[in-house]
Structures are given as C-alpha cells and as structure tokens.
Amino acid sequence: MAEETALADTGAGRAAAAGAGGDGGGKPDAAVVRDALGVGVAVGLSGFAFGVTSAGSGLTLWQTCALSLLVFTGASQFALVGALAAGGNPLTAAAGAFFLGVRNAFYGLRLSQVLALPRRSRPFAAQWVIDETTAVALAQPTRRAARIGFTVTGVTLYVLWNLTTLLGALGAEAIGDTDAWGLDAAGPAVFLALLAPMLRSTTERTAAALAVLLGLGLLPVLPAGVPVLAAAFAAPAVLYLEGRRRGGTRDDVRDGAPDPVRDETRDVPAEAQQDTAREDKTREEEADR
C-alpha cells in the first residue's frame, strides 16, 4: 500500500528530505500528522452530503458507494449527481465530471516529483491524488513531511469519505427533501475553500472570475452539466489574452524611440571611451590646481 511505502525506512526518508531542500530538521512529524488529520476529517465528513445528494438524484445505494470508492474526487462526484438531479443528460453529466477530474492528472505530475514514490506503489497512490492531498503535500518543507502529509490525508479522507457516503445514502429517506437542506452545496463550498488561497496572481483571479460568470450566466440557457464545460474555457481564454498583452508590451519596448545618448555611447569603441575618460580626469585635475 502507498501508506506503507511512504512511511517505511525512516533513514531513507530523512535522506530524501535533505535532498528535497531540507536539512533533516524540518517540520515535526507530529505537526504534519495533525494538519493532515484536520484536513482529512473536516473534508471526509462532507461525504455524508454527497451520499444524501446522490440518493436524492435517483442513484441507488450501490451506485452511490461505487462512485466514492472508484472515482473518489468530490467535485466531480457532486457535479455528476447535481447534473443528474437537474434532469441533465447522463453523458453530458459524465463529461462535466470527467473534465473536472482532469485537474488531478496535473496534480499527479507535480506530486510525482515531490513525493518520488517507488514505481510499484504509484498505482495505489494515484487513487489519492485529489485537491486535499495535493494541498497538504505541497505545503510541506521536506519530502519526508510531504509523504507523511499525503499518506495521512489520503487514508483519513478515503476511509471517512466512503463511510459517510454510505451513511448519507442510507439516511436519505429519513431526511426527506434533500433540496430543502441545501446539502448539495457542501462539495462546491469545500472546493472553493481549497481553491481561494491558491488564487494569488491577477491572471488566476481573472480566470476564476470569468469561469464563475460563464457558469452562472449560461446556467439558465444550457442543459445541466454544459455550463461547467463552458466555464473550463475561461482559463485558456485568459492565458491567451495575457500572452497577447505581454507580447504587445515587448513589441512596444522593441519599437520604441531610440535613446540618442545610449546609441552614441554604444557606437564609440571601448578604448576611445577610456581615452575620453582620462582626458576628462586630467582637465579636472588641472582646474583644481
């Protein structure tokens, strides 16, 4: 299992920590475990909301539990059952969930460098590559701490998420009208709480704002699930405009008016400049006398 690989061989872990930029005296293991448990427990409990929402959208108990066991990415799961509950086409709903889950592949590219897990354990660890485990792992100062944070968060979240999904699906009938409770908002709220601190640059904030406008603006006119797909085009659109803006700035600098003083100095050979400097110094000394 990935947790056994990540926590095994303490000496090798310390050496990896030193190689990752630490000196072996980074964040204490207990502090990493505490933070990871906090994230895992807090987010894992929201699986109850997914179980209730999924059952309310018409999925059976086994279908609901299979989603949490096999898919295990909350945003995609909520998007799928939300689109189905709104009467959307199953293929469209699945496509929206798929594109939301694609981000985990990019997380995996980064985590493969940070964690550097043995090849045999990577298929098991891949199941836990989600927003929460990535956030905890990347926040650590050393490779050893990143492995511990990733493993503890993954184990805690996977167990609690699936357990609370089962409880939520079983208790859906007792709750009654799930829409009245607004439990379907729990997943997006958790996702936004994780995403907000990562929006540091103007470009990132602009892309996020445009995605929100596209999603909300197209919601009344497009079938359920399609606005999510349309909102995904916000990022490439903003990046394209940002690239054009930077390219235009470079062109303006390149095509700007020449500096006559700088051009004149550039055309003078180095030896001639030195001779001129010596002559100026000589004239100053004579003037002082």
TORNUVEX-71857 format. One record per residue (C-alpha): residue number from 1; chain; x, y, z. Coordinates in steps of 0.05 Angstrom, whole numbers, always signed. Each point is the difference from the previous one (the first is absolute). Layout:
num,chaine,c1,c2,c3
NUM,A,X,Y,Z
...
// end
This chain:
num,chaine,c1,c2,c3
1,A,+0,+0,+0
2,A,+22,+72,-12
3,A,-2,+16,+75
4,A,+48,-56,+16
5,A,+48,+23,-54
6,A,-4,+73,+20
7,A,+14,-12,+73
8,A,+49,-57,-5
9,A,+75,+8,+9
10,A,+8,+61,+45
11,A,+73,+8,-18
12,A,-15,+2,-74
13,A,-55,+51,+13
14,A,+48,+46,+35
15,A,+50,-5,-57
16,A,-55,+16,-49
17,A,-20,+60,+42
18,A,+71,+26,-3
19,A,+0,-11,-75
20,A,-65,+37,-7
21,A,+29,+64,+29
22,A,-4,-14,+75
23,A,+53,-16,+51
24,A,-38,-55,+36
25,A,-24,+50,+52
26,A,-64,+22,-36
27,A,-72,-3,+25
28,A,-10,-52,+56
29,A,-36,-63,-22
30,A,-53,+10,+54
31,A,-17,+69,-27
32,A,-7,-28,-71
33,A,-45,-56,+24
34,A,-43,+49,+40
35,A,-10,+46,-60
36,A,-14,-58,-46
37,A,-51,-30,+48
38,A,-34,+67,+6
39,A,-10,+5,-76
40,A,-19,-73,-7
41,A,-52,+1,+54
42,A,-30,+67,-19
43,A,-8,-17,-73
44,A,-16,-74,+11
45,A,-63,+17,+39
46,A,-28,+36,-61
47,A,-8,-69,-32
48,A,-65,-3,+38
49,A,-26,+57,-42
50,A,+20,-36,-63
51,A,-34,-64,+21
52,A,-65,+37,+13
53,A,+4,+40,-64
54,A,+17,-61,-42
55,A,-58,-40,+28
56,A,-46,+59,-11
57,A,+21,+5,-73
58,A,-25,-71,-12
59,A,+64,-41,+5
60,A,-4,-65,+39
61,A,+39,-15,+63
62,A,+51,-42,-37
63,A,+9,+52,-55
64,A,+11,+54,+51
65,A,+52,-41,+39
66,A,+35,-22,-64
67,A,+10,+73,-20
68,A,+35,+15,+65
69,A,+41,-63,-1
70,A,+23,+4,-72
71,A,-4,+73,-21
72,A,+18,+31,+67
73,A,+2,+73,-21
74,A,-54,+41,+34
75,A,-8,+56,-50
76,A,-10,-48,-58
77,A,-48,-43,+41
78,A,-42,+60,+21
79,A,+0,+26,-72
80,A,-25,-67,-26
81,A,-57,-9,+49
82,A,-18,+73,-3
83,A,-9,-3,-75
84,A,-40,-64,+5
85,A,-44,+30,+54
86,A,-14,+59,-45
87,A,-23,-46,-55
88,A,+62,+5,-43
89,A,+23,-51,-51
90,A,+42,-55,+33
91,A,+54,+7,-54
92,A,+4,+75,+10
93,A,+2,-9,+75
94,A,+56,-51,-6
95,A,+39,+45,-47
96,A,-3,+58,+49
97,A,+23,-44,+57
98,A,+56,-27,-44
99,A,+27,+69,-18
100,A,-2,+20,+73
101,A,+41,-62,+17
102,A,+52,+14,-53
103,A,+33,+49,+48
104,A,+22,-59,+43
105,A,+45,-23,-57
106,A,+38,+66,+4
107,A,+4,-7,+76
108,A,+32,-69,-13
109,A,+54,+30,-43
110,A,+21,+47,+56
111,A,-7,-51,+55
112,A,+42,-51,-37
113,A,+59,+47,+8
114,A,-15,+20,+72
115,A,-15,-70,+27
116,A,+46,-41,-45
117,A,-36,-65,+20
118,A,+26,-68,-23
119,A,-30,-22,-66
120,A,-38,-59,+30
121,A,-39,+45,+48
122,A,-20,+54,-49
123,A,-65,-35,-25
124,A,-25,-2,+72
125,A,+21,+72,+15
126,A,-33,+24,-64
127,A,-69,-14,+29
128,A,+14,+52,+54
129,A,+24,+56,-45
130,A,-54,+51,+13
131,A,-5,+73,+22
132,A,+9,-13,+75
133,A,+59,-48,-3
134,A,+35,+45,-51
135,A,-10,+62,+43
136,A,+27,-34,+62
137,A,+59,-32,-35
138,A,+22,+64,-36
139,A,-3,+40,+64
140,A,+55,-42,+33
141,A,+73,+22,+2
142,A,+32,-68,-11
143,A,-13,-63,-41
144,A,-9,-41,+63
145,A,-52,+48,+27
146,A,-35,+2,-68
147,A,-5,-76,-1
148,A,-28,-3,+70
149,A,-50,+56,-14
150,A,-22,-32,-66
151,A,-8,-69,+32
152,A,-36,+21,+63
153,A,-47,+46,-38
154,A,-14,-53,-52
155,A,-15,-56,+50
156,A,-42,+43,+46
157,A,-40,+32,-56
158,A,-11,-64,-40
159,A,-26,-39,+60
160,A,-44,+56,+27
161,A,-26,+21,-68
162,A,-23,-70,-17
163,A,-29,-12,+69
164,A,-39,+65,+1
165,A,-23,-12,-72
166,A,-31,-65,+23
167,A,-32,+32,+60
168,A,-27,+58,-42
169,A,-30,-46,-52
170,A,-33,-43,+54
171,A,-27,+61,+36
172,A,-27,+36,-62
173,A,-70,-28,+11
174,A,-1,+24,+72
175,A,+22,+70,-20
176,A,-55,+7,-52
177,A,+6,+57,-49
178,A,+75,+7,-10
179,A,-6,+64,-40
180,A,-30,+35,+60
181,A,+63,-13,+41
182,A,+47,+27,-54
183,A,+49,-56,+11
184,A,+20,+1,-73
185,A,+38,+64,+15
186,A,+48,-34,+48
187,A,+46,-27,-54
188,A,+8,+65,-39
189,A,+10,+37,+66
190,A,+58,-45,+19
191,A,+30,+6,-69
192,A,-4,+76,+2
193,A,+32,+1,+69
194,A,+59,-38,-27
195,A,+4,+40,-64
196,A,-5,+71,+27
197,A,+68,+3,+34
198,A,+33,-25,-64
199,A,-25,+59,-42
200,A,+59,+46,+12
201,A,+12,+35,-66
202,A,-45,+46,-40
203,A,-1,-50,-57
204,A,-25,-56,+45
205,A,-54,+43,+32
206,A,-23,+24,-69
207,A,-5,-71,-26
208,A,-39,-22,+62
209,A,-48,+60,-5
210,A,-12,-12,-74
211,A,-14,-74,+13
212,A,-51,+19,+53
213,A,-34,+50,-47
214,A,-2,-51,-57
215,A,-28,-55,+45
216,A,-53,+43,+32
217,A,-18,+39,-63
218,A,-10,-62,-43
219,A,-36,-39,+54
220,A,-70,+25,-19
221,A,+8,-12,-75
222,A,+41,-64,-7
223,A,-16,-71,+23
224,A,+26,-23,+68
225,A,+74,-16,-1
226,A,+16,+40,-63
227,A,+15,+66,+38
228,A,+55,-35,+37
229,A,+32,-21,-66
230,A,-6,+71,-26
231,A,+31,+29,+62
232,A,+62,-42,-12
233,A,+17,+45,-60
234,A,+11,+59,+47
235,A,+72,-21,+16
236,A,+26,-6,-72
237,A,-36,+64,-20
238,A,+32,+40,+56
239,A,+68,-30,-13
240,A,-6,+17,-74
241,A,-17,+72,+14
242,A,+56,+5,+52
243,A,+49,-27,-51
244,A,-24,+51,-52
245,A,+7,+56,+51
246,A,+71,-19,+19
247,A,+19,-9,-73
248,A,-27,+70,-15
249,A,+40,+29,+57
250,A,+64,-31,-26
251,A,-14,+26,-70
252,A,-11,+71,+27
253,A,+67,-3,+36
254,A,+34,-28,-61
255,A,-32,+52,-47
256,A,+8,+59,+47
257,A,+38,+64,-16
258,A,+76,-9,+3
259,A,+40,+32,+55
260,A,+50,+45,-36
261,A,+48,+2,+59
262,A,-1,-75,+8
263,A,+8,-12,-75
264,A,+57,+50,-4
265,A,+36,-34,+58
266,A,-12,-69,-30
267,A,+33,+21,-65
268,A,+64,+25,+33
269,A,+55,-53,+8
270,A,+20,-19,+70
271,A,+71,+27,-7
272,A,-25,+67,-24
273,A,-47,+4,+60
274,A,+58,-13,+47
275,A,+42,+54,-33
276,A,-57,+49,+6
277,A,-7,-17,+74
278,A,+75,+11,+12
279,A,-2,+67,-36
280,A,-59,+23,+42
281,A,+36,-20,+64
282,A,+62,+38,-22
283,A,-39,+63,-14
284,A,-33,-5,+69
285,A,+68,-6,+34
286,A,+27,+60,-37
287,A,-61,+40,+19
288,A,+11,-17,+73
289,A,+71,+26,-3
// end
